[in-house]
Structures are given as structure tokens and as C-alpha cells.
């Protein structure tokens, strides 16, 4: 296994990365306390203390921002909008071209592919001080009906005591060992297309096993596919859809039960 380890201080947006608050990722818990957790905010607004902002860019790409000025983009395709933003770290998966780019901007300090040599996978453990980025590998379907073992990565971002997981292009129910490696995810982004990744009943089983406090649907190709997921998931978890693109979350303000939070995708633009 190839471990990528970096322990360093990062200067981003004029702010030095801060010391990371310990998370409880591996200390599995059934629920987290709290009530109100969604706050309307623009991606350029200041981030409250002990909080993280998550903005839905498009498809499977999200911008994760810390109070200390770190910016991470998931399933980076090379385009996040017209905003003049160079992320500190980007993660990618390669099941389809809409989840990665072969030509990331060389100015991006940390580019983390979610795959390695065919069948070998890759392992990341990137410590940026305020944020820790790690991954858990899963298999994907390859061309002509085959399987690429360890060809997808579930990336986990540990920041402000939170564990934020992005399932990537997940194609199967993770094993017990993979669930254990993920630990307790407070927030999870999950593909809900119901076809190119996983059938909806299987994805819902994954989400029920994870019991994440905030579940953010992604990878929906139309309002129809999203609505189909929401209809099915309502039997297990409440659903909130307030027409927002970003949410700000903290340990203190997580919902007391797993809740589906729908974000509307929007490319990043400079706001006046």
C-alpha cells in the first residue's frame, strides 16, 4: 500500500491553517446532539467559529471550507465556475470523466486521485493541520463488465471535530472492514442516480448503516431521479429542501436524527 503523508502548515487565502480539533470518526456513535443546523450563506462569507461550510457545485463536486481558510473540492473536474479560486486540495475518482480531470491546475497544492495502478488502489493520509483528508478504497465496475478492485475512493475530511464523507462513485455495499475504516460520518454526500452507481434500495441500505446526521444527495441527473430517491428515503429519514446551495455545520448544531438535506447545485461565481 502506498501512503501519502504530509504534515505541514498551509497558507490559503491569506490565512494560516489552524490546529485540527479531534474528530470522533472512529468512535462510532448512534446520534449527535443539536437542533438547528442549516444556515443560509454565500461561499465567500466568513465562516462561524467551529464550523464548516459545504457548497454544492455540480454533479459530485462540493466545496468544503474551513474557518482557517482551507478550501477542498471533491470529485474535481477542472471546472468549478468563473470564481478565481485555487483550492488547497482536490479529490478525484475515475469511474467516469465527470469525476476527474487529467489536467488539474498545477497551482493546486494537493491533488488526490482516488485510484492507483489497476487493481492496486491508493491510500491517502494528508494532514493539513486544520483538516485531515484520508480515503477508503472500494471497487468499481470496469469496461466490458469486469471489476476494478480499489478503483474508487470514499474520501473523508476530518475538520472542526466533524467527519465529512464523500462516497464517490460507489458501486457496492462496503464491507464491514470498509465501514469500520470510515468510522462515524457526521455528514455524507451520496450518489442517488439509482443506476450508474448503485440501485436506490442498496444506496439507502448504505445510508441506514452509516446513520450520518446530515445526508446530502448528489449525482442526480434530473429532478425525477432526485424525487424518486426522496420518496424512497422519507420512510427512514426526514427530508429538508429549502432551496439553498450551501450549508454551514458544526458539532453543536447537527440534527438529533439522520436528516436528508437537499442542496441545489451552482457553479462558483464571484459575489458582490
C-alpha positions as CSV (number, residue, x, y, z in Angstrom):
1,X,0.0,0.0,0.0
2,X,1.2,3.4,-0.8
3,X,0.6,6.0,1.9
4,X,0.8,9.7,1.0
5,X,1.6,11.6,4.2
6,X,2.0,15.3,4.5
7,X,2.2,17.2,7.8
8,X,2.5,20.9,7.1
9,X,1.2,24.4,7.6
10,X,-0.7,25.7,4.6
11,X,-1.3,29.3,3.7
12,X,-4.6,29.8,1.9
13,X,-6.5,33.0,1.2
14,X,-4.1,34.9,3.5
15,X,-5.0,32.7,6.5
16,X,-2.8,30.1,8.1
17,X,-4.3,26.7,8.7
18,X,-5.2,26.1,12.3
19,X,-4.7,23.1,14.6
20,X,-7.3,20.5,13.9
21,X,-10.0,19.7,16.5
22,X,-10.0,15.9,17.2
23,X,-12.9,14.1,15.5
24,X,-14.8,11.1,16.6
25,X,-14.7,9.3,13.2
26,X,-13.6,6.0,14.6
27,X,-15.5,6.4,17.9
28,X,-18.9,5.1,16.5
29,X,-21.9,6.9,18.0
30,X,-25.6,6.4,17.3
31,X,-26.5,10.1,17.2
32,X,-25.2,13.6,17.7
33,X,-26.9,16.3,19.8
34,X,-28.2,19.5,18.4
35,X,-31.2,21.1,16.7
36,X,-30.8,24.0,14.2
37,X,-28.0,23.4,11.7
38,X,-28.8,24.9,8.3
39,X,-27.7,28.5,7.7
40,X,-28.0,30.4,4.5
41,X,-24.6,31.6,3.4
42,X,-22.7,32.5,0.3
43,X,-19.4,30.7,-0.3
44,X,-17.4,33.9,0.2
45,X,-19.0,34.8,3.5
46,X,-17.0,34.4,6.8
47,X,-17.4,31.0,8.4
48,X,-18.5,30.9,12.0
49,X,-16.3,29.6,14.7
50,X,-16.0,25.8,15.0
51,X,-18.0,25.4,11.8
52,X,-17.5,24.1,8.2
53,X,-19.3,25.3,5.1
54,X,-20.3,22.8,2.3
55,X,-21.3,24.2,-1.1
56,X,-22.8,22.0,-3.9
57,X,-21.0,23.0,-7.1
58,X,-22.3,20.4,-9.6
59,X,-22.8,16.6,-10.1
60,X,-20.5,15.2,-7.5
61,X,-18.4,18.3,-6.8
62,X,-18.6,20.1,-3.5
63,X,-16.5,22.9,-2.0
64,X,-15.6,22.3,1.7
65,X,-14.4,25.4,3.5
66,X,-12.9,25.9,7.0
67,X,-12.7,28.9,9.2
68,X,-9.0,29.0,8.8
69,X,-9.2,29.4,5.1
70,X,-8.7,25.9,3.7
71,X,-10.7,25.0,0.5
72,X,-11.2,21.4,-0.7
73,X,-13.1,20.3,-3.8
74,X,-14.5,16.8,-4.2
75,X,-14.6,14.9,-7.5
76,X,-12.8,17.7,-9.2
77,X,-13.3,18.0,-12.9
78,X,-11.1,21.0,-13.5
79,X,-14.0,23.5,-13.7
80,X,-15.8,24.9,-10.6
81,X,-17.2,28.1,-12.1
82,X,-15.9,31.5,-13.0
83,X,-14.7,32.3,-9.5
84,X,-11.0,33.0,-9.1
85,X,-10.4,30.2,-6.6
86,X,-7.5,27.8,-6.4
87,X,-8.4,25.0,-3.9
88,X,-5.8,23.8,-1.4
89,X,-6.8,20.2,-2.1
90,X,-8.9,18.4,-4.7
91,X,-10.0,14.8,-4.7
92,X,-11.0,12.8,-7.8
93,X,-12.4,9.5,-8.9
94,X,-12.3,8.0,-12.4
95,X,-15.3,5.8,-12.9
96,X,-16.5,8.5,-15.4
97,X,-14.9,11.6,-16.9
98,X,-17.3,13.8,-14.9
99,X,-15.5,12.9,-11.7
100,X,-11.9,13.8,-12.5
101,X,-9.5,15.7,-14.8
102,X,-6.2,14.6,-16.4
103,X,-5.1,18.2,-16.3
104,X,-5.6,19.8,-12.9
105,X,-4.2,23.3,-12.4
106,X,-0.6,23.0,-11.4
107,X,-1.2,25.7,-8.8
108,X,-3.3,23.4,-6.7
109,X,-1.0,22.2,-3.9
110,X,-2.6,18.8,-3.3
111,X,-4.3,16.7,-6.0
112,X,-5.5,13.3,-4.6
113,X,-6.6,10.7,-7.2
114,X,-8.9,8.1,-5.8
115,X,-7.2,5.2,-7.7
116,X,-3.8,3.9,-8.4
117,X,-2.4,1.2,-10.7
118,X,-5.2,-1.0,-11.9
119,X,-6.5,-3.1,-9.0
120,X,-3.9,-1.7,-6.6
121,X,-5.8,1.3,-5.4
122,X,-4.2,4.1,-3.4
123,X,-4.1,5.3,0.2
124,X,-4.0,9.0,1.2
125,X,-3.5,10.5,4.6
126,X,-3.0,14.2,4.1
127,X,-2.6,16.3,7.3
128,X,-3.1,20.0,6.6
129,X,-3.2,20.9,10.3
130,X,-6.8,22.2,10.4
131,X,-8.0,19.4,8.1
132,X,-7.1,15.8,7.7
133,X,-8.0,14.1,4.4
134,X,-8.0,10.3,4.1
135,X,-9.6,7.7,1.9
136,X,-11.1,4.2,2.0
137,X,-11.0,2.3,-1.3
138,X,-13.9,0.4,-2.8
139,X,-14.3,-1.5,-6.1
140,X,-15.9,-0.2,-9.3
141,X,-17.2,-1.8,-12.5
142,X,-14.7,-1.6,-15.3
143,X,-15.1,-1.9,-19.0
144,X,-16.9,-4.9,-20.5
145,X,-18.5,-6.0,-17.3
146,X,-15.3,-6.5,-15.3
147,X,-14.3,-5.2,-11.9
148,X,-11.5,-2.8,-11.0
149,X,-10.7,-3.6,-7.4
150,X,-10.0,-0.5,-5.2
151,X,-10.8,1.8,-8.2
152,X,-13.0,4.2,-6.2
153,X,-12.2,6.2,-3.1
154,X,-14.6,7.3,-0.4
155,X,-12.8,10.5,0.9
156,X,-13.2,11.5,4.5
157,X,-12.5,15.1,5.6
158,X,-11.9,15.5,9.4
159,X,-12.2,19.1,10.4
160,X,-13.6,21.0,13.4
161,X,-14.3,17.7,15.1
162,X,-16.6,16.7,12.2
163,X,-16.2,13.7,9.9
164,X,-17.4,14.6,6.4
165,X,-17.5,11.7,3.9
166,X,-17.9,11.7,0.1
167,X,-18.9,8.3,-1.3
168,X,-17.6,9.0,-4.8
169,X,-18.8,6.6,-7.5
170,X,-19.7,3.9,-5.1
171,X,-20.8,0.6,-6.8
172,X,-21.4,-1.8,-4.0
173,X,-22.2,-2.1,-0.3
174,X,-19.0,-1.6,1.6
175,X,-17.7,-4.5,3.6
176,X,-17.6,-4.5,7.4
177,X,-14.0,-3.6,7.2
178,X,-14.6,-0.7,5.0
179,X,-17.4,0.6,7.2
180,X,-15.1,0.3,10.2
181,X,-12.3,2.2,8.3
182,X,-14.8,5.0,7.5
183,X,-16.0,5.3,11.1
184,X,-18.8,7.6,12.2
185,X,-19.5,10.1,9.4
186,X,-21.4,13.2,10.6
187,X,-22.1,14.3,7.0
188,X,-22.2,12.2,3.9
189,X,-22.6,13.0,0.2
190,X,-24.2,10.1,-1.6
191,X,-24.9,9.4,-5.2
192,X,-28.7,8.9,-5.8
193,X,-28.9,8.3,-9.5
194,X,-30.1,4.8,-8.9
195,X,-28.3,3.3,-11.9
196,X,-24.8,4.2,-12.9
197,X,-23.6,3.9,-9.3
198,X,-26.0,1.7,-7.2
199,X,-29.7,0.8,-7.2
200,X,-31.6,3.1,-4.8
201,X,-32.5,0.3,-2.3
202,X,-28.9,-0.6,-2.0
203,X,-27.7,3.0,-1.5
204,X,-30.4,3.6,1.1
205,X,-29.2,0.5,2.9
206,X,-25.7,2.1,2.9
207,X,-27.1,5.3,4.3
208,X,-29.1,3.4,7.0
209,X,-25.9,1.6,8.0
210,X,-23.9,4.9,8.2
211,X,-26.5,6.8,10.2
212,X,-24.9,10.1,9.3
213,X,-26.6,13.1,10.9
214,X,-26.7,15.0,7.5
215,X,-27.2,13.2,4.2
216,X,-26.6,15.3,1.1
217,X,-27.9,13.8,-2.2
218,X,-25.6,14.2,-5.2
219,X,-25.1,12.7,-8.7
220,X,-28.8,13.1,-9.7
221,X,-29.3,13.7,-13.4
222,X,-32.8,15.1,-13.2
223,X,-35.4,16.3,-10.9
224,X,-37.1,12.9,-11.5
225,X,-34.2,10.8,-10.2
226,X,-33.8,13.1,-7.1
227,X,-37.5,13.0,-6.4
228,X,-37.5,9.2,-6.7
229,X,-34.8,9.0,-4.1
230,X,-36.6,11.4,-1.8
231,X,-39.8,9.5,-1.9
232,X,-38.0,6.3,-1.0
233,X,-35.8,7.7,1.7
234,X,-38.7,9.5,3.5
235,X,-39.7,6.2,5.0
236,X,-36.5,6.2,7.0
237,X,-35.2,9.8,7.4
238,X,-36.8,13.2,7.3
239,X,-36.1,15.4,4.3
240,X,-35.4,19.1,4.2
241,X,-35.3,21.1,0.9
242,X,-35.0,24.9,1.4
243,X,-33.6,25.9,-2.0
244,X,-30.1,26.6,-0.6
245,X,-26.8,25.9,-2.3
246,X,-24.6,25.9,0.9
247,X,-25.0,24.8,4.4
248,X,-22.8,25.5,7.5
249,X,-22.5,22.7,10.0
250,X,-20.8,22.3,13.4
251,X,-20.8,19.6,16.0
252,X,-23.0,21.7,18.3
253,X,-25.7,22.1,15.6
254,X,-26.0,18.7,14.0
255,X,-29.6,17.3,13.9
256,X,-30.5,14.8,16.6
257,X,-31.5,12.2,13.9
258,X,-30.2,11.4,10.4
259,X,-31.7,14.0,8.0
260,X,-31.6,14.3,4.3
261,X,-30.6,17.9,3.3
262,X,-31.1,18.7,-0.4
263,X,-28.7,21.3,-1.8
264,X,-29.2,22.9,-5.2
265,X,-26.0,22.8,-7.4
266,X,-24.5,26.1,-8.5
267,X,-21.1,26.8,-10.0
268,X,-18.9,29.2,-8.0
269,X,-19.1,32.8,-9.1
270,X,-17.6,35.9,-7.6
271,X,-20.4,37.5,-5.5
272,X,-20.5,41.3,-5.0
